[in-house]
Amino acid sequence: LVRSSAGSSKWVLPDQVDKMLRPAVMGSVQLSSTAPVDPGFARGEKILVWSESRQQWLLGVVQAVYHVNCSAEGFDVPAGSIKVLSETGEKWVLPKDRSRLLRKASAPEEPDLKSMLKSALQDPSALQRQAEAVWSSTLLPGEKVLPVDHAAYALEGLADQFGVRLELEGEHAETVRRRAASFAQGGSGLSSPDFQRLCKEMLSEVYGSLST
């Protein structure tokens, strides 16, 4: 989310960064020291991920693409890095390893959502980072908690992390809003821990429905 000098706000997806944003120069100070890097993959793209443990290619999904050097989820991430998710869990792929560990998926197969959910639920720290990243990216400038009215949008972002396109509108959005309100301990909105608990419960329910 960026805000212009005119006061308007705009959401910019990772694969649009190099097209829609450029570093601002103020006198002799440049706010970014590197040019955007295009890793050749887009967020939400279905890909093949090499598993070192299984010694085979697995279907996965791109969770995040980093076009510039930055900090994300507590890590210093170099430009051109990609975060992916497969049934063995999430993996951070550095630019030097991209050609070895990632491939374009030519077949129209879908990643195993059930296995990916199981992996996420079995790794609380990874799930916490995912939920916190979605929570923080959904906050508007100045917000300290996520309004319950924005919970549906945030959960759409979480679903995108698993390669699932989700559109919550009308009755479904209202159901999510009421569900989110029950997790908002402070009353005014969802803190990061509140949102993490909501995500864990809802992912557990989806996983349970796929296991029956």
Secondary structure, 3 states (H helix, E strand, C coil): CEECCCCCEECCCHHHHHHHCCCCEECCEECCCCCCCCCCCCCCCEEEEEECCCCEEEEEEEEEECCCCEEECCEEECCCCEEEEECCEEEEECHHHHHHHEEECCCCCCCCHHHHHHHHHCCHHHHHHHHHHHHHHHCCCCCCCECHHHHHHHHHHHHHHCCCCCCCCHHHHHHHHHHHHHHCCCCCCECHHHHHHHHHHHHHHHHHHHHC
